Amino acid sequence: MKTTLTIEMELSLYAYCVELGAVVVEEVTMPEDKGIVDTLSCFMFPDGKREWRCYELKVSKADFRSAAKLSFIGHYNYYVLPKSLYEQVMEEIPREIGVLVYRPYVSEEKTDVPGTFSIVKKPQRKELEVEEEALTNRFMASLFREVRKAKRMEKGVRYFPTEELYKELKNRTTFLGVAGESLLYETFKEELENQAVTELTEELTALKKDYEFLKNRQTVRRRATEPLE
């Protein structure tokens, strides 16, 4: 399960890569059983050549030292770390791997993302460890996955299975904690109650209009000059 810090770093890294002019996508399964890269960016040049950069995000010492496979198969490869973690593990980082240190923005700054990055260690260029055509195919498949997600969101959450919605809600309440979860529930309950009140008010207004319309019709039919039966 992703931590709040991991999510902040993912959002910021995506924007960072886009600002550099790259096409970028997250969680790409590598060919030849090379694992899953957290974030993969591709720079396309006028001569048709491509430059691939792989980013592995780590937020704790245990995460950094995990046995999970590192997918450093690109031309340039980076660890993406909080400053405090970098200071703890800097001696363990291979010479050819670069490091981006996450720098969160202060709350007063109005930005679209939580933070940005500083390059504290430059990577060394190397040859791709997989065939570029296979890598491009995986990259395109991951981009297609994200487009499908976006199109589903455009159509609204009603197109998502109920179990997916419950799973997302559970993930969010985990980050919020007990107090936050209670607040989320109370907010949801309050919105439902307000919606019910609004709908009843609108229905009452419509009924009043219908009543006035029928009352006026009755008045027109019974003119003073006509005999009453």
Salt bridges, closest charged atoms under 4 A:
GLU10 OE2 - LYS2 NZ 2.83
GLU27 OE2 - LYS2 NZ 2.73
ASP33 OD2 - LYS69 NZ 3.92
GLU51 OE2 - ARG53 NH2 2.77
GLU51 OE1 - ARG125 NH1 3.91
ASP63 OD1 - LYS58 NZ 3.87
GLU87 OE2 - LYS83 NZ 3.46
GLU92 OE2 - ARG65 NH2 2.47
GLU129 OE1 - LYS34 NZ 3.84
GLU129 OE2 - LYS126 NZ 2.64
GLU146 OE2 - ARG145 NE 2.78
GLU146 OE2 - LYS149 NZ 3.50
GLU164 OE1 - ARG152 NH2 3.77
GLU168 OE2 - ARG172 NE 2.67
